């Protein structure tokens, strides 16, 4: 799916997840592992157009957080092994 994105979107995602991966690599110092980062970032990345209630919104946020966590933890494989070279 990532390869089907427009080039501008792919570049933006590579940079975003490159930064998040870099932060996660220093989680021993900053306490921001992939799970914590995903909880902070997920609500701002994807959301339901019109959730029917707080429980549905909460379930949606959890699903997005799991996706973001997966993308952070596997960013090298998803966006290319040279993701660290963006810095």
PyMOL commands that set and color helices and strands:
alter all, ss='L'
color gray80, all
select helices_A, chain A and resi 2-4+7-25+27-30+34-45+54-73+75-79+81-86
alter helices_A, ss='H'
color red, helices_A
deselect
rebuild
show_as cartoon
